[in-house]
Amino acid sequence: MLSSWSTSLNLVFFSLTWTTVAMNYSPLQLEFFAPLMLRTVLYLLPSTLFLLFDLGVPSLAVELKSQGDAALPARQKGGAGKIRAVVGWSCFNVLLAVAVQAGVEWLVTDVLRMRSLLLIKGSAWTLNHLPNPWSLFKHAAIGLASRNILQYYIHNHILHSPNGGTLANWHQTWHHSIYVPYSFVAAYDHPVCYLIHRFLPLYLTAITFRFHIMTYLLLVGLFSLEETFTYSGYNVLPSTIMLRGMARRNDAHMMSKGKGNYGPFGVLDWAHGTTLGGDVMDDLHKEMDKHNVDDRSAKTIDAAGEAATGLVGKLKGKSAKSRGK
């Protein structure tokens, strides 16, 4: 009973706080400062701490790195100068994405006098500035799925395509100049490639479905933590959402110069046969073993995997027949 009351009070105080913030700040201010704070606190600051740890205590850091001594930033090609370039451009790209979002909001609301692209302010009569739970869950699921789908196809068919032209060349010479990743490498890319690959997949989805800004910020925070951990190079990671498998696939992607593992979660890599090393199904089995999930659930996942594989094969067969005709 006490726990229920505590949760309810926390929600009430959070609702009042957010309502006050939404009433006192413009959509432009919220769309600039809120993402900037999240990206700073959940990506830039942890990445800085990880880098200082790698540089300051290399003898201890190497024991936590999946790729050992080769994963230490100071041991990689370019030395201190390359590290400064990676950190500088990563910070610039993060700030650029926030500035682009704020610029679009300024153009839409202040210049064109249209409503904000994200839902920020609720009804003036009810002061309801928070999304309802169903909308938050639905839009979060859409954002999660759409972001991963768009990132996979952009990464595979543009940034690593023989026909990718200038964008593919920029991505290869910038991002893939690093052999083994550390957290800042997630945002180290040519600014245009960074916006296309990292910023637009979530932002375009959010404005298309007009997410509530709280839902958008929730996803920004989640993806910031994902990038921080999965690019860290460490083998000691939280087990939630199969972060270790995601980190392992990122390592393989970087070390192969981009020959596979194009999606964050690995689902589309598994479906299209572009996985390097263990795939997402292996990660699911490891997670189930870790949490003592029974054999029935394991068989269910295997059956689902086989069904999905068969469906992908049929689609490929139909596509080949249509091309033949």
PyMOL commands that set and color helices and strands:
alter all, ss='L'
color gray80, all
select helices_A, chain A and resi 2-24+27-56+58-64+68-71+73-75+79-111+133-159+165-177+183-187+191-208+213-230+240-255+267-272+280-290+295-324
alter helices_A, ss='H'
color red, helices_A
deselect
rebuild
show_as cartoon
